[in-house]
């Protein structure tokens, strides 16, 4: 017993503490079965995840995607072979927004959003993303699981409906083709990744090149500036079925396209092209969107082309009522109609040569505004021009206009100012029929008003004949005729406004005449814009011309050079420009001396120089004849070459009765 007792105390083997080999075997089988079950469950979970229609992914706490399923690869185009995908993820478009979502995810542990991604093939897709943090298991700390679902279809359908609605509304008020293209490009820039929209319009006349209108970049000036591929495509498109959208260009091997082309009219004379920012794969939704847009564009293009045609006809008729734009040197005009989009109103003007050294200036203001006033204006302006061309004096013109106005409905009380400038005597004759007085600005005196010959408006009975006055025009003085829309303001005395406009003309007298016109309109404009028609006529008298008429002898050349140099200096020509100009004028005079009267008694040579249009114009005339230049002049006979090299323009007119050399020198330092 003891012995037994002692044996047991020493820990020897007994029946109670020995492991049965059968138990060990059963425990091994249970553990092996459990391991097999875990492997099966992992494989089952993997198969289950990959069978999901939604994309599934796992990311670490740095945003790096470490696991994805097959649906994720299909939605994004990025498969398991590219794992891991660190931030910024290759499918992300807006990296800044992705960083913001990551910050929110780390803070809140979850995030849900609809975002736009770029598929690996370049297509833009919308996905719904949901991300959650994994609970803090010891082996899963800092992991996030998420799903993505492709919502491009419903999202694109909703966007398509919105884009079509916006486009239909916007193009319905477009006034020209350029507006239609710009509006359409704005709607297509994001959903279709568009960078340029082109409309090619063929004229009705065969053989003429089509017109190209472009919105976006790169711009195109005309048909010849288009790539040859595009020209060929547009020519081919004229054989397509109208309103059929066709993808073109790109790389067929990878299924990309450069853009869409469609014929917009049944006559096949308008082809539209939408060009992508880069060749890309297009989806069925892209085609549906551009197809819906093309339908509205076809109607819009028909509308604006009809509008443009009608508007061009209207503008042509309107402009025919105004004076020609080909004005005498030193003149500038401006016209601001009060009623838009009309380009004319009740005010009128005219500037025209009415004889040698005589220029007629007219401004008038009919009662009212808009089309009815424009109809009266057109008749009065045509009558005034016809009367001036007869050589009538200003007062006589107004007397006859009184009779004309009596036969024109609504011409009663029209105000008119008529002036005739004599450039030879440097005077202006004028007469006013109730019109606001013109402003005359010169260096010799402060601003003056031509108000010495004023009487009542047209068709108003007057017992005395129309008055007429004459005023001298100093060289380089500025005369401005205008209508009362420029100066009349509610609550302001008109005399103060006239003083103000006189001050503006005086302040800008050193500027070129066109800039003076712009400055007057800008500085006198009310904050809300002009509410009455405004017409402005500006005339700047030319600086005194230089005329030298003397014997064509060598000693006279020195005198010509000195007098020309003094005249140029007095008119602000720089020393460098004057030296070049004197050189070529001296060469022309030398030719007159040497060749004009060879073998005879010296005759006359005449040098005339004047300034206008920021240029010096010189004419050298003799009354002999030049000898024909030798075939090989050697070191001589280089005069004409020198003249053409230094002058901006040379015109040689030689006859048996004499020779005239006319030269023009553009000089930037001259300010007219």
BELGI-V777679 format. One record per helix or strand of 3 or more residues. SS is the DSSP state (~ for helix, > for strand). FROM is the first residue (numbers start at 1). LEN is the number of residues. Records with the same first field share a line. If there is no record, write none. Layout:
BEGIN
SS = FROM-LEN, FROM-LEN
END
This chain:
BEGIN
~ = 2-8, 21-31, 70-7, 80-3, 95-14, 152-20, 177-12, 223-3, 228-10, 252-3, 284-38, 370-20, 394-13, 484-3, 494-14, 513-12, 555-16, 575-22, 639-8
> = 55-5, 65-4, 110-9, 124-10, 144-7, 194-8, 211-6, 246-3, 257-7, 270-11, 331-6, 347-9, 358-8, 415-8, 427-7, 438-5, 445-6, 469-4, 478-5, 534-7, 546-6, 604-9, 615-8, 649-7, 658-9
END
